[in-house]
């Protein structure tokens, strides 16, 4: 390869500084910087670093917050078949009967009712396709079971602990009777 004239280009040297050993304005060569001046300089440096970091966070957040495309909604699960509804209703009623049989008579402490209430709550969660009338009756019975367990705790009302004060055996028994009626009348 032959070199062409003027290659590499030559640039003129930078102009000479009149006093190349001069310090920036405000600093003298013979006098050390005062502590107040050093503190002020440190504060300015810290503020600049903080400002640059804050700007980086804002820019990063803005860039990183691009909206994600929304996925198409999942198709609704198919409706349960009559056989599934029947099987879940039978399971729900059978588990209610087992929980009810496990409750001692009389109930004198929370431990007498809470395990049965948890068992019924699990059955309601597991059998979500059971007959709606049976589920509604059992949900109300469960609410009153939980209220009874809280009332039997004999904890005083304080802060977030607020045992019910209006629980009655009559209302709970009536709710239980509605569950028994719904389960025994179910034809599925």
C-alpha positions as CSV (number, residue, x, y, z in Angstrom):
1,X,0.0,0.0,0.0
2,X,1.3,3.4,-0.9
3,X,0.9,6.2,1.4
4,X,-0.9,9.2,-0.1
5,X,0.4,12.7,0.4
6,X,-1.0,14.2,3.6
7,X,-1.7,10.9,5.2
8,X,-1.8,10.5,8.1
9,X,-3.2,14.0,8.6
10,X,-1.2,16.3,10.7
11,X,-3.0,18.5,13.2
12,X,-1.6,21.6,14.6
13,X,-0.5,21.5,18.2
14,X,-2.8,22.9,20.8
15,X,-2.1,26.5,21.7
16,X,0.3,26.9,24.6
17,X,-1.2,28.0,27.8
18,X,0.1,31.2,29.1
19,X,0.9,29.8,32.5
20,X,0.7,26.0,32.2
21,X,1.5,25.5,35.9
22,X,-1.4,27.6,37.1
23,X,-4.0,26.1,39.4
24,X,-7.7,26.5,38.8
25,X,-9.1,29.8,39.7
26,X,-9.5,30.2,43.4
27,X,-6.8,27.8,44.4
28,X,-3.4,29.1,45.2
29,X,-0.3,27.1,45.1
30,X,1.1,28.2,48.4
31,X,-2.0,28.0,50.7
32,X,-3.8,24.8,51.7
33,X,-7.6,24.6,51.2
34,X,-9.6,25.5,54.3
35,X,-11.7,22.9,56.0
36,X,-14.9,24.8,55.3
37,X,-13.9,25.0,51.6
38,X,-13.1,21.2,51.6
39,X,-16.5,20.5,53.2
40,X,-18.2,22.6,50.6
41,X,-16.4,20.8,47.8
42,X,-17.3,17.4,49.3
43,X,-20.9,18.4,49.6
44,X,-21.0,19.5,45.9
45,X,-19.3,16.2,44.8
46,X,-21.8,14.1,46.9
47,X,-24.7,16.1,45.5
48,X,-23.5,15.5,42.0
49,X,-23.1,11.8,42.6
50,X,-26.5,11.6,44.2
51,X,-28.1,13.5,41.4
52,X,-26.5,11.3,38.7
53,X,-27.7,8.2,40.6
54,X,-31.2,9.5,40.9
55,X,-31.3,10.4,37.2
56,X,-30.0,6.9,36.4
57,X,-32.8,5.4,38.5
58,X,-35.5,7.5,36.9
59,X,-34.2,6.8,33.4
60,X,-33.8,3.1,34.2
61,X,-37.3,2.9,35.6
62,X,-38.8,4.7,32.6
63,X,-37.0,2.4,30.2
64,X,-37.7,-0.8,32.2
65,X,-41.3,0.0,32.6
66,X,-42.3,-0.7,29.0
67,X,-45.8,-2.2,29.1
68,X,-45.8,-5.9,28.6
69,X,-48.3,-7.2,26.1
70,X,-51.3,-8.6,27.8
71,X,-52.0,-12.2,27.2
72,X,-55.3,-13.3,25.9
73,X,-57.5,-14.4,28.8
74,X,-57.5,-18.0,29.5
75,X,-60.6,-19.8,28.3
76,X,-63.1,-20.4,31.0
77,X,-63.0,-23.9,32.4
78,X,-65.7,-26.1,31.2
79,X,-68.8,-26.4,33.3
80,X,-68.8,-29.4,35.6
81,X,-70.9,-32.3,34.4
82,X,-73.9,-33.5,36.3
83,X,-71.9,-36.5,37.5
84,X,-69.1,-34.2,38.8
85,X,-71.7,-32.1,40.7
86,X,-73.2,-35.2,42.2
87,X,-69.9,-36.7,43.2
88,X,-68.7,-33.4,44.8
89,X,-72.1,-32.9,46.6
90,X,-71.9,-36.4,48.0
91,X,-68.3,-35.8,49.2
92,X,-69.2,-32.5,50.7
93,X,-72.2,-33.8,52.6
94,X,-70.3,-36.9,53.8
95,X,-67.4,-34.8,55.1
96,X,-69.9,-32.5,56.9
97,X,-71.4,-35.6,58.6
98,X,-68.0,-36.8,59.6
99,X,-67.0,-33.4,61.0
100,X,-70.3,-33.1,62.9
101,X,-69.8,-36.5,64.4
102,X,-66.4,-35.4,65.7
103,X,-67.7,-32.5,67.7
104,X,-68.1,-33.5,71.4
105,X,-71.2,-32.6,73.3
106,X,-71.1,-30.2,75.1
107,X,-68.5,-28.0,73.5
108,X,-66.6,-26.1,76.3
109,X,-63.4,-24.9,74.6
110,X,-62.2,-23.9,71.1
111,X,-60.5,-27.2,70.6
112,X,-63.9,-28.9,70.6
113,X,-65.0,-27.1,67.5
114,X,-62.0,-25.8,65.5
115,X,-60.9,-29.1,64.0
116,X,-64.4,-29.8,62.7
117,X,-64.6,-26.2,61.3
118,X,-61.3,-26.7,59.5
119,X,-62.5,-30.0,58.0
120,X,-65.7,-28.4,56.7
121,X,-63.7,-25.5,55.3
122,X,-61.4,-27.9,53.5
123,X,-64.4,-29.8,52.1
124,X,-66.0,-26.5,50.8
125,X,-62.7,-25.6,49.1
126,X,-62.2,-29.1,47.6
127,X,-65.8,-29.5,46.4
128,X,-66.3,-26.2,44.6
129,X,-68.6,-27.7,42.0
130,X,-71.0,-29.2,44.5
131,X,-74.7,-28.3,44.5
132,X,-75.0,-24.5,45.1
133,X,-77.8,-24.8,47.6
134,X,-75.9,-27.3,49.7
135,X,-72.7,-25.2,49.5
136,X,-74.7,-22.1,50.6
137,X,-76.2,-23.8,53.6
138,X,-72.8,-25.3,54.6
139,X,-71.0,-21.9,54.2
140,X,-73.4,-20.3,56.7
141,X,-73.0,-23.3,59.1
142,X,-69.2,-22.9,58.8
143,X,-69.4,-19.2,59.6
144,X,-71.3,-20.0,62.8
145,X,-68.9,-22.8,63.7
146,X,-66.0,-20.4,63.4
147,X,-67.9,-17.8,65.5
148,X,-68.5,-20.5,68.1
149,X,-64.8,-21.5,68.2
150,X,-63.8,-17.9,68.6
151,X,-66.4,-17.3,71.4
152,X,-65.2,-20.5,73.2
153,X,-61.6,-19.1,73.2
154,X,-62.7,-16.8,76.0
155,X,-60.2,-14.2,74.8
156,X,-61.1,-10.7,75.7
157,X,-61.7,-8.3,72.9
158,X,-58.5,-6.3,72.4
159,X,-57.0,-4.8,69.3
160,X,-57.5,-7.1,66.3
161,X,-58.8,-9.9,68.5
162,X,-62.6,-9.5,68.4
163,X,-64.5,-12.7,69.4
164,X,-68.1,-12.5,68.4
165,X,-70.5,-11.4,71.1
166,X,-73.7,-12.3,69.3
167,X,-73.2,-16.1,68.7
168,X,-76.1,-18.2,69.8
169,X,-76.5,-22.0,69.8
170,X,-80.0,-21.5,68.4
171,X,-78.8,-19.8,65.2
172,X,-75.9,-22.4,64.8
173,X,-78.3,-25.3,65.3
174,X,-80.7,-23.8,62.7
175,X,-77.9,-23.4,60.2
176,X,-76.8,-27.0,60.8
177,X,-80.4,-28.2,60.3
178,X,-80.5,-26.4,56.9
179,X,-77.3,-28.3,55.9
180,X,-78.8,-31.6,57.0
181,X,-82.0,-30.9,55.1
182,X,-80.2,-29.8,51.9
183,X,-77.9,-32.9,52.0
184,X,-80.7,-35.4,52.7
185,X,-83.1,-33.9,50.1
186,X,-80.4,-33.8,47.4
187,X,-81.4,-35.9,44.4
188,X,-78.6,-35.1,42.0
